[in-house]
């Protein structure tokens, strides 16, 4: 497992930096939504196998807004 992140204004995965920790400041409802997103991403990964590339929280979370950070789940090939 590798955790990466980018500066708020970066728009490509080329500039991702490896992080040794993350901190999420959110309410309990949003944390449950993120947990559901991660579980759904794992299911999609299992379903697609080697064809899985990545998935964005912003594409599946109805509460996502432009001022919020996105969460991406990437294939292990990016590890």
C-alpha positions as MATLAB code, in Angstrom:
seq = 'XXXXXXXXXXXXXXXXXXXXXXXXXXXXXXXXXXXXXXXXXXXXXXXXXXXXXXXXXXXXXXXXXXXXXXXXXXXXXXX';
ca = [
       0.000    0.000    0.000;
       1.164    3.493   -0.784;
      -0.621    6.706    0.157;
      -0.029    9.641   -2.152;
      -1.284   13.171   -2.372;
      -0.900   16.317   -4.374;
      -0.959   20.039   -3.919;
      -4.432   21.542   -4.184;
      -3.714   22.997   -7.628;
      -2.039   19.935   -9.214;
      -4.250   18.211  -11.764;
      -2.206   15.183  -12.848;
      -1.076   12.021  -11.095;
       2.490   12.682  -12.310;
       3.044   15.104   -9.438;
       1.837   12.837   -6.629;
       4.040   12.648   -3.561;
       4.160    9.720   -1.161;
       2.777   10.492    2.298;
       3.508    8.750    5.559;
       0.192    9.759    7.089;
      -3.103   11.418    6.265;
      -5.552   13.373    8.394;
      -9.234   13.682    7.578;
     -11.270   16.412    9.270;
     -14.925   15.563    8.655;
     -18.207   14.921   10.363;
     -19.395   11.376   11.061;
     -21.802   11.358    8.108;
     -19.061   12.297    5.647;
     -16.709    9.701    7.154;
     -19.370    7.035    6.635;
     -19.765    8.212    3.028;
     -15.991    7.959    2.520;
     -15.969    4.489    4.088;
     -18.761    3.434    1.722;
     -16.833    4.884   -1.231;
     -13.728    2.903   -0.254;
     -15.761   -0.299    0.154;
     -17.462    0.280   -3.210;
     -14.047    0.925   -4.790;
     -12.770   -2.396   -3.409;
     -15.803   -4.161   -4.885;
     -15.210   -2.478   -8.257;
     -11.558   -3.515   -8.073;
     -12.578   -7.130   -7.424;
     -15.101   -7.021  -10.258;
     -12.743   -5.513  -12.857;
      -9.556   -7.296  -11.781;
      -6.585   -6.192  -13.899;
      -8.839   -3.829  -15.860;
      -9.340   -1.623  -12.777;
      -7.382    1.633  -13.088;
      -8.789    4.239  -10.692;
     -11.973    5.719   -9.284;
     -12.749    9.212   -7.927;
     -14.909   10.121   -4.951;
     -16.006   13.243   -6.847;
     -17.614   11.074   -9.541;
     -19.775    9.078   -7.142;
     -20.538   11.258   -4.091;
     -23.627   13.460   -4.499;
     -22.391   15.835   -1.762;
     -19.047   16.519   -3.494;
     -18.383   20.176   -4.359;
     -15.611   21.902   -6.320;
     -14.010   23.277   -3.141;
     -13.601   19.796   -1.595;
     -10.564   17.559   -2.024;
     -11.067   14.499   -4.188;
     -10.156   10.993   -3.048;
      -8.787    8.635   -5.669;
      -8.411    4.895   -5.323;
      -5.684    3.733   -7.699;
      -4.833    0.309   -9.012;
      -1.860   -1.454   -7.431;
      -0.042   -0.924  -10.727;
       0.665    2.611   -9.456;
       2.320    1.213   -6.327;
];
